[in-house]
Amino acid sequence: MRNRFQRVSCIFGFVASLLKILGVILLLPLVVVFIYWGKMGDGWLTVVAFIVPAAVSFLCGIVLQIKCKPKTLDTTSSMLMCALSWIFVSAIGALPFVIGIKSGYLNAYFEAMSGFTTTGITAYCGLDNMPRSILFWRALTQWLGGIGILSFFLAITFRCGGAHHIFGAESHKISSGRPAPGLFNTLKILWGIYSLFTLLAAAILFVEKMPLFDAVCHALTALSTGGFSTHDSSIEFYRLTGHVNYKLIEYSLTFIMMLGGINFLIHYRILTKDFKALWDNIEIRYFWRIIAGFTAIIIIDHLRQSGAIGALFKNGIAISFGELERSFRYSIFQVMSVLTTTGFGTKDIGSNFFGATSKQLFLVMMVIGGCVGSTGGGFKVLRTAILNRLMFREIFRLRVSEKASSELIIDKKIVSENEIRRVAALFFSWMVFLLVGGAITAMFSNHNGWQSLSGMFSAMGNIGPCYISVQEMIEIHPVVKITYIFGMLAGRLEILPVLLLFSGKAWR
């Protein structure tokens, strides 16, 4: 019993420190409140909406810190602490929505979890008229969740017992190397690159005449591959309102999303003039191929859907440059949005702009996700490459001899059988979660099979768009919302830490 209490005390000791930091972060939107005071709903109510949660978070942190003392964490304790941290942070991060816009708590918790996990599914409409401070908070939750709220915590606290276990519990489990020796140096470099790219993204969007507030919020959510926008129509808003640079904005966001979907170790190598990083490992090569292949298929599917290809072959009517550019821009934007699990969209993925083939590919991309070590969610491109190589290895063994020795080699390194089994187990877990979530959606709603599956695909893949509209998502049954909350958390933490919460032995 004493050992069990020590583990729980240790876990909550670290959670206490995190809650105190969250209390400080919750005060940042007050700057936006004072800038927009008296406009768009910002005023005393939104001041209270952030001061009260900040006080709650800070006081809870102090109480837990008095009662619980953090010590060195092992791997299991780190995973439990990781899952609990995201649950507690989302619970308090939901309070500004409850107080500031009079939201129900379940919808607020859904929104906060969607934010911190950079999923981007929203339970709110009327964003164009929402207080700016609330919109900024939505964007900030995604930016903090991009590289990871615990990595941010470690970067702030510098060193703590078992820090490498904490970092491993939240980050992706396949080793992708470190840009520098030592965990703190790694975190410092990662957050430095992340902050630099965010500033550059905001500057680019502002130069393209996006309003400063929108530029900042979209920079926060594009690089973090979160996808929360300040408008109900998302990025399509700028085309619909006749913005002079809406095409440039879409191309710029495509590039920013791509940056977020690439391993940040590659960014570090490029910034240190090691340009071979753009093609010298299997994951980045697969990433480029997936983007090129899926974009080409979706362009062809759209041109076929619009009748342009039929007119070309039947009547000899050439496809105009404008139609080609429009199709390319929409397709590459949507591919990058879905593959990097950002969730922006110039077109709803369920709209008639995309054909049936494209809609099925979107589901595939939701599962694949971004690269290891990126801000993107999903199963990860590297794991997809491993499973692909594994398939060809087994075909080779059947063709030559089942006794033939054929190691699985990735980037000139042998992948251990333990790693292969873990990747296979994770893929199986993904499929189980997707099917169970889809079944629950179908049971508690009137959505068809594809719509029901797409909702859980979106939650698990940490991407916003699905074949369920925003209004339908707002009104969907609470059981489905709770299912998606667990799906978002499981997808962001790669399932194992969430499953450990329900293991009695893990707490002993």
C-alpha positions, 0 to 999 in steps of 0.5 A: 500500500505504501509503494502504491501511495508513493507512485501516486504521490510522485505522479501528482507531484509532477502534475502539481508543477504543471498546473502551476505553470498552466495558471500562469499561461491562462493569464496570457489571453488577458493581453488580448482582452485589454486590446479588444476591450469593449469590442467583440464581447471582450470585457469584464466577463472575459477577464473573469473567464481567465482569472478564475481558471488561472487561480483554480489551476494555481491553487490546485497545483499548490495543494497537490504540491503540499500533499505530494512530492515528485521523485524520479519517475519510471516509464510506467509512472511517466505514462500515467502522469502524461495521460493524467496531465492532459486530462487535468489540463484540458479540464481546467483549460475548458473553464474559459469557454464555460465562463466566457461564452456560457458553454456547457461543460462537456462541449467546453471540455471537448473543445479544450481536449481538441485544442491541446491534442491539436485535433481541431474538431470543434463544438462551437459555431459563431466564431466570427462573433466570438470574443477575440480572447477566447479565439486566442485561447483556442489557438494557444491551446493548439500551439502548446499541444503542438510539440507537447505540453509536457515538453513545454513543462520540461523546458520551463523546469529544466531538469527533474527526475526521470525527465527522459521518461516523461519526454518519451511518454509524450513524444512518439515512441520510434527514436528519431534522434536528437539534435544535441546531447542532453534532453534540455538542449534538445528541448531548447532547440525544438522550442526555439525552432518552433517559436521561430517558425511561428513568428515567421508564419505570422509575419508572412500572413500579415504581409499578405494582408491578413488581419494581425489577429488572424495572422497570429492565431492561424500561425499558432494553429497551422504550425502546430497542425491543429486547424482551429480558425477564427472563422466558421468557414475557416480559410475559405473565409478569405475567398468568400469575402474577396480578399485580394491575396486569398490564393497566396494565403492558401499557398502560404498555409500549405507550406506552413502545414508542411513544416509542421508535418515534418520531423523537427530534427530535419528542420534543425539539420536544414538550418545547420546547412545539412540539406541532404536531410530533405531526402536521405531517410526513408520517412521523408522520402515516403512523405514526399511520395505520399503528398505527390501521389495523393495530390495527383489522384485528387486533382484527376478525381476533381477534374473528372468530377467537374467534367473537365476530363470528359470534355477534353477526351470527347470534345477536345476542349482543353482544360484551362490554366485557371481550372488546373491552378484551382484544382491544384491549389485546393487539392494540395491544400487539402492533402497537406491539411489532412495528411499533417492532421491540421484540419484547415479546409478550403472545402469541406471534405464531404462536399461535392468538390471532391469525388468518392475516390478522394473522400476515401483517400482522406480517410487513409491520410487521416490514419497515416498522419505526419512524420515522427517528431513533427507536430502532426498526429496519426499513425506516422509516416515512418510506421507506415513505411515499416509496415510496407517494408514488412509486407515486402519482406514476408513476400520475399520469404514466401518466394524464396524460403520461409527459413531465409534470413531477411532482416528488416533494414530502415536507413541502413539500420536493422529494425528489431523484432520488438520494434516490429511487434510494437508497430504491429500491435499499435496498428491493431490497437488503432483499428480496434479504436476506430471500429469501436468509435465508429460503432458507438457513433452509429449507435447513438446517431443517425449517421451512416457507416462512412460518416460514423467511421470518419468521426472516429478517424478524425478524433484518433488521427487528431484532425478536424474535418470529417463527414459530420458537419460542425452543426451535427457535431455540436448536437451529437449525443454526449456518449459520442462526444465522450468517445471522441474525447478519449479518441483524441487523447489516445491518438495524441498519446499513441494509445498506451498511456491512456490504456494504462490508466485502466490497469490496476497493476500499473498504479501499484 
